[in-house]
Amino acid sequence: MKKLILHSCCAPCLAGAIEYSMTKYEAIIFWYNPNIYPQTEHDKRLSELKRLCNIYKIYYIIDNSDYETEHQKWQEYTAGNEDEPEGGDRCRKCIEFRLKKAQETFFDPIATTLTVSRYKNSEMIRKIEELLGANNFIFIDFKDFDPETHSRDITKRYEVYRQKYCGCEYSMEKK
C-alpha cells in the first residue's frame, strides 16, 4: 500500500476521512496546527486526535515545536487578514502555512483532512497544493465520500470532542 502523510486538523475531520484513507493508503497522521487558539483548545484537540489514532491503530507524528513561537509565526503569516470572513484570505493563508510545514517535513505524498469540513473550500485547498508544488501532494476531496456522516457516527460512538469553531482566535470570535 502506498504511504500517505495525512495532515489532520482535528479528530472530527480525521473521523470523516479515516475509512477512505485506511483502505487506500498506509496513512500516517501529521499534526501541525499552531492556528488553534487558545493553547488549551489546541491541546484538547491534539489529545482527541491521538485518542482516535490509537483506537484505529494509526501511526501519528506530532510537530513538537513550541506552541507560542509557532502561533506567533502563524499570526505573522496571516497578518492583515484578521477581519476576513471564514473561508476568505485568512483561511487561505492559514491552510497554506500548515501545508508548507508538512511539505518541508516530508518527502512522502501529502493530503489533508481539511477538505472534510463543510466550512472549507476544497477547490481553494487544491489550488494551494498546486501553488506549493503539487508533486508531493495528493488532492483528495473527502467531501466526495460523505465525510459528515462518517464523522458524526465515529465521534458519537467514541464520544470524541467536537469543537464549536474552526480553531483560530478570529473564528472563535465569530462563532
SULGI-V227181 format. One record per residue. RES is the residue in one small letter. SS is DSSP state (H for helix, E for strand, C for the rest). Layout:
res={RES RES}
ss={SS SS}
//
This chain:
res={m k k l i l h s c c a p c l a g a i e y s m t k y e a i i f w y n p n i y p q t e h d k r l s e l k r l c n i y k i y y i i d n s d y e t e h q k w q e y t a g n e d e p e g g d r c r k c i e f r l k k a q e t f f d p i a t t l t v s r y k n s e m i r k i e e l l g a n n f i f i d f k d f d p e t h s r d i t k r y e v y r q k y c g c e y s m e k k}
ss={C C E E E E E C C C H H H H H H H H H H H H H H C E E E E E E C C C C C C C H H H H H H H H H H H H H H H H H H C C C E E E C C C C H H H H H H H H H H H H C C C C C C C C C C H H H H H H H H H H H H H H H H H C C C C E E E H H H H C C C C C H H H H H H H H H H H H H H H E C C C C H H H H C H H H H H H H H H H H C C C C C C C C C C C H H H H H C C}
//
